[in-house]
Amino acid sequence: MRVGLTGGIASGKSTVSALLAEHGAVVIDADLIAREVVARGTPGLEAVVAEFGADLLTADGDLDRPAMGRLVFGDPDARRRLESIIHPLVHRRSAELEAEAADSAVVVHDIPLLAEGGRAGSFDAVVVVDVPTEVQVARMVADRGWSREDAEARIAAQATREERLAIATHVVDNTGTLEELRRRVAGLHDELAGRA
């Protein structure tokens, strides 16, 4: 059972991903892999430096993620160029990890930009973690210390809530308590495992 999991920034997608893993799902985290493929000494980081310049490196030679973020979130062309480097590397590593999972496993691909990537149709199910946009903004301001303007800009750089919901086979509402979320995710996992 191949599951695509997505949700807008500050929707609680990572929490849902962790809860699914607690129930035994094999979670393949695209964000984590995206960090790995541009780690110091990797061909991915070399390609990013070749495209964008060495001024996006820290003094230690790591990718300066905040600087890269500022560059690409304000410039759609720069974002596309970065994605053209990172996405193929992430897809390759994700496929390797999936191949290692048992045939009966629920394999959850945690992909923040699933709606943007047009890959929803490649999964048996698509789970969208959903909250209203205002909740996303409030969480980023309160939990991450971002300004309202920065939060709104990050949301605007992603697919709309409606675009994410349009690809969903399952929607997890995350506007309630953690205990309510735990119950929803347990039911979801049981349903997915029953189809595996």
TORKOL-4160 file (C-alpha; in steps of 0.2 Angstrom, whole numbers, padded with zeros to 4 digits, m for minus):
196
<pt num="1" X="0000" Y="0000" Z="0000"/>
<pt num="2" X="0009" Y="0016" Z="m0006"/>
<pt num="3" X="0002" Y="0031" Z="0002"/>
<pt num="4" X="0006" Y="0049" Z="m0002"/>
<pt num="5" X="0005" Y="0061" Z="0013"/>
<pt num="6" X="0005" Y="0080" Z="0011"/>
<pt num="7" X="m0001" Y="0095" Z="0019"/>
<pt num="8" X="0003" Y="0114" Z="0019"/>
<pt num="9" X="0016" Y="0121" Z="0030"/>
<pt num="10" X="0011" Y="0121" Z="0049"/>
<pt num="11" X="m0004" Y="0109" Z="0045"/>
<pt num="12" X="0003" Y="0095" Z="0057"/>
<pt num="13" X="0009" Y="0084" Z="0043"/>
<pt num="14" X="0025" Y="0079" Z="0052"/>
<pt num="15" X="0015" Y="0074" Z="0067"/>
<pt num="16" X="0003" Y="0063" Z="0057"/>
<pt num="17" X="0018" Y="0055" Z="0049"/>
<pt num="18" X="0026" Y="0051" Z="0066"/>
<pt num="19" X="0009" Y="0044" Z="0072"/>
<pt num="20" X="0008" Y="0033" Z="0057"/>
<pt num="21" X="0025" Y="0027" Z="0060"/>
<pt num="22" X="0020" Y="0023" Z="0078"/>
<pt num="23" X="0007" Y="0012" Z="0071"/>
<pt num="24" X="0020" Y="0002" Z="0060"/>
<pt num="25" X="0019" Y="0012" Z="0044"/>
<pt num="26" X="0036" Y="0013" Z="0034"/>
<pt num="27" X="0038" Y="0032" Z="0032"/>
<pt num="28" X="0049" Y="0039" Z="0019"/>
<pt num="29" X="0051" Y="0058" Z="0023"/>
<pt num="30" X="0055" Y="0068" Z="0007"/>
<pt num="31" X="0061" Y="0083" Z="0018"/>
<pt num="32" X="0073" Y="0073" Z="0027"/>
<pt num="33" X="0080" Y="0065" Z="0011"/>
<pt num="34" X="0080" Y="0082" Z="0003"/>
<pt num="35" X="0092" Y="0087" Z="0017"/>
<pt num="36" X="0103" Y="0071" Z="0015"/>
<pt num="37" X="0105" Y="0074" Z="m0004"/>
<pt num="38" X="0113" Y="0091" Z="m0002"/>
<pt num="39" X="0123" Y="0087" Z="0014"/>
<pt num="40" X="0142" Y="0092" Z="0014"/>
<pt num="41" X="0152" Y="0081" Z="0001"/>
<pt num="42" X="0137" Y="0075" Z="m0009"/>
<pt num="43" X="0135" Y="0077" Z="m0028"/>
<pt num="44" X="0119" Y="0086" Z="m0024"/>
<pt num="45" X="0127" Y="0100" Z="m0015"/>
<pt num="46" X="0140" Y="0101" Z="m0028"/>
<pt num="47" X="0126" Y="0104" Z="m0041"/>
<pt num="48" X="0118" Y="0117" Z="m0030"/>
<pt num="49" X="0134" Y="0127" Z="m0028"/>
<pt num="50" X="0137" Y="0125" Z="m0047"/>
<pt num="51" X="0120" Y="0132" Z="m0051"/>
<pt num="52" X="0119" Y="0146" Z="m0037"/>
<pt num="53" X="0136" Y="0149" Z="m0031"/>
<pt num="54" X="0147" Y="0146" Z="m0016"/>
<pt num="55" X="0140" Y="0161" Z="m0006"/>
<pt num="56" X="0126" Y="0149" Z="m0001"/>
<pt num="57" X="0138" Y="0139" Z="0009"/>
<pt num="58" X="0141" Y="0141" Z="0028"/>
<pt num="59" X="0159" Y="0143" Z="0034"/>
<pt num="60" X="0159" Y="0125" Z="0038"/>
<pt num="61" X="0154" Y="0120" Z="0020"/>
<pt num="62" X="0136" Y="0116" Z="0023"/>
<pt num="63" X="0121" Y="0123" Z="0013"/>
<pt num="64" X="0115" Y="0139" Z="0021"/>
<pt num="65" X="0097" Y="0133" Z="0021"/>
<pt num="66" X="0090" Y="0150" Z="0027"/>
<pt num="67" X="0099" Y="0159" Z="0014"/>
<pt num="68" X="0094" Y="0147" Z="0000"/>
<pt num="69" X="0076" Y="0148" Z="0007"/>
<pt num="70" X="0076" Y="0167" Z="0005"/>
<pt num="71" X="0082" Y="0165" Z="m0012"/>
<pt num="72" X="0070" Y="0152" Z="m0019"/>
<pt num="73" X="0054" Y="0158" Z="m0010"/>
<pt num="74" X="0055" Y="0175" Z="m0018"/>
<pt num="75" X="0060" Y="0169" Z="m0035"/>
<pt num="76" X="0050" Y="0155" Z="m0044"/>
<pt num="77" X="0063" Y="0153" Z="m0057"/>
<pt num="78" X="0077" Y="0150" Z="m0044"/>
<pt num="79" X="0065" Y="0138" Z="m0035"/>
<pt num="80" X="0062" Y="0128" Z="m0051"/>
<pt num="81" X="0081" Y="0127" Z="m0054"/>
<pt num="82" X="0084" Y="0121" Z="m0036"/>
<pt num="83" X="0070" Y="0108" Z="m0038"/>
<pt num="84" X="0077" Y="0102" Z="m0054"/>
<pt num="85" X="0093" Y="0097" Z="m0045"/>
<pt num="86" X="0085" Y="0090" Z="m0029"/>
<pt num="87" X="0069" Y="0081" Z="m0034"/>
<pt num="88" X="0077" Y="0068" Z="m0045"/>
<pt num="89" X="0089" Y="0064" Z="m0031"/>
<pt num="90" X="0075" Y="0063" Z="m0019"/>
<pt num="91" X="0064" Y="0052" Z="m0030"/>
<pt num="92" X="0079" Y="0040" Z="m0033"/>
<pt num="93" X="0082" Y="0038" Z="m0014"/>
<pt num="94" X="0064" Y="0036" Z="m0010"/>
<pt num="95" X="0062" Y="0022" Z="m0022"/>
<pt num="96" X="0077" Y="0013" Z="m0014"/>
<pt num="97" X="0069" Y="0015" Z="0003"/>
<pt num="98" X="0052" Y="0009" Z="m0003"/>
<pt num="99" X="0061" Y="m0007" Z="m0012"/>
<pt num="100" X="0067" Y="m0012" Z="0006"/>
<pt num="101" X="0050" Y="m0012" Z="0014"/>
<pt num="102" X="0040" Y="m0028" Z="0016"/>
<pt num="103" X="0027" Y="m0032" Z="0003"/>
<pt num="104" X="0013" Y="m0031" Z="0016"/>
<pt num="105" X="0019" Y="m0014" Z="0023"/>
<pt num="106" X="0009" Y="0003" Z="0023"/>
<pt num="107" X="0023" Y="0014" Z="0015"/>
<pt num="108" X="0020" Y="0032" Z="0018"/>
<pt num="109" X="0029" Y="0045" Z="0007"/>
<pt num="110" X="0029" Y="0061" Z="0017"/>
<pt num="111" X="0029" Y="0074" Z="0003"/>
<pt num="112" X="0026" Y="0092" Z="0007"/>
<pt num="113" X="0024" Y="0097" Z="m0011"/>
<pt num="114" X="0014" Y="0082" Z="m0017"/>
<pt num="115" X="0001" Y="0093" Z="m0025"/>
<pt num="116" X="0013" Y="0104" Z="m0034"/>
<pt num="117" X="0023" Y="0089" Z="m0041"/>
<pt num="118" X="0009" Y="0081" Z="m0050"/>
<pt num="119" X="0013" Y="0064" Z="m0043"/>
<pt num="120" X="m0003" Y="0061" Z="m0033"/>
<pt num="121" X="m0009" Y="0048" Z="m0046"/>
<pt num="122" X="0006" Y="0037" Z="m0043"/>
<pt num="123" X="0000" Y="0032" Z="m0025"/>
<pt num="124" X="m0014" Y="0020" Z="m0020"/>
<pt num="125" X="m0020" Y="0033" Z="m0008"/>
<pt num="126" X="m0017" Y="0051" Z="m0004"/>
<pt num="127" X="m0019" Y="0058" Z="0013"/>
<pt num="128" X="m0020" Y="0077" Z="0015"/>
<pt num="129" X="m0018" Y="0085" Z="0033"/>
<pt num="130" X="m0029" Y="0100" Z="0033"/>
<pt num="131" X="m0031" Y="0115" Z="0043"/>
<pt num="132" X="m0038" Y="0132" Z="0038"/>
<pt num="133" X="m0025" Y="0145" Z="0031"/>
<pt num="134" X="m0028" Y="0156" Z="0046"/>
<pt num="135" X="m0023" Y="0142" Z="0058"/>
<pt num="136" X="m0007" Y="0139" Z="0048"/>
<pt num="137" X="m0002" Y="0157" Z="0050"/>
<pt num="138" X="m0006" Y="0157" Z="0068"/>
<pt num="139" X="0005" Y="0142" Z="0071"/>
<pt num="140" X="0020" Y="0149" Z="0061"/>
<pt num="141" X="0019" Y="0166" Z="0071"/>
<pt num="142" X="0016" Y="0157" Z="0088"/>
<pt num="143" X="0027" Y="0142" Z="0086"/>
<pt num="144" X="0041" Y="0147" Z="0074"/>
<pt num="145" X="0042" Y="0166" Z="0078"/>
<pt num="146" X="0039" Y="0171" Z="0060"/>
<pt num="147" X="0031" Y="0187" Z="0055"/>
<pt num="148" X="0013" Y="0186" Z="0048"/>
<pt num="149" X="0020" Y="0192" Z="0031"/>
<pt num="150" X="0033" Y="0178" Z="0031"/>
<pt num="151" X="0020" Y="0165" Z="0035"/>
<pt num="152" X="0008" Y="0171" Z="0022"/>
<pt num="153" X="0023" Y="0172" Z="0009"/>
<pt num="154" X="0027" Y="0154" Z="0013"/>
<pt num="155" X="0009" Y="0148" Z="0011"/>
<pt num="156" X="0007" Y="0157" Z="m0005"/>
<pt num="157" X="0023" Y="0148" Z="m0012"/>
<pt num="158" X="0014" Y="0131" Z="m0010"/>
<pt num="159" X="m0002" Y="0124" Z="m0018"/>
<pt num="160" X="m0018" Y="0131" Z="m0011"/>
<pt num="161" X="m0028" Y="0122" Z="0001"/>
<pt num="162" X="m0041" Y="0118" Z="m0012"/>
<pt num="163" X="m0028" Y="0111" Z="m0024"/>
<pt num="164" X="m0022" Y="0099" Z="m0010"/>
<pt num="165" X="m0040" Y="0094" Z="m0005"/>
<pt num="166" X="m0043" Y="0090" Z="m0024"/>
<pt num="167" X="m0030" Y="0076" Z="m0024"/>
<pt num="168" X="m0035" Y="0068" Z="m0007"/>
<pt num="169" X="m0042" Y="0051" Z="m0005"/>
<pt num="170" X="m0042" Y="0054" Z="0014"/>
<pt num="171" X="m0042" Y="0070" Z="0023"/>
<pt num="172" X="m0036" Y="0072" Z="0041"/>
<pt num="173" X="m0043" Y="0087" Z="0050"/>
<pt num="174" X="m0030" Y="0094" Z="0062"/>
<pt num="175" X="m0039" Y="0108" Z="0070"/>
<pt num="176" X="m0043" Y="0099" Z="0086"/>
<pt num="177" X="m0032" Y="0092" Z="0100"/>
<pt num="178" X="m0018" Y="0080" Z="0099"/>
<pt num="179" X="m0028" Y="0066" Z="0107"/>
<pt num="180" X="m0042" Y="0069" Z="0093"/>
<pt num="181" X="m0028" Y="0068" Z="0080"/>
<pt num="182" X="m0021" Y="0052" Z="0088"/>
<pt num="183" X="m0039" Y="0044" Z="0086"/>
<pt num="184" X="m0041" Y="0050" Z="0068"/>
<pt num="185" X="m0023" Y="0043" Z="0063"/>
<pt num="186" X="m0026" Y="0027" Z="0072"/>
<pt num="187" X="m0042" Y="0024" Z="0062"/>
<pt num="188" X="m0034" Y="0030" Z="0046"/>
<pt num="189" X="m0019" Y="0017" Z="0048"/>
<pt num="190" X="m0032" Y="0003" Z="0051"/>
<pt num="191" X="m0041" Y="0007" Z="0035"/>
<pt num="192" X="m0025" Y="0009" Z="0025"/>
<pt num="193" X="m0018" Y="m0007" Z="0033"/>
<pt num="194" X="m0034" Y="m0016" Z="0029"/>
<pt num="195" X="m0031" Y="m0012" Z="0010"/>
<pt num="196" X="m0012" Y="m0017" Z="0010"/>
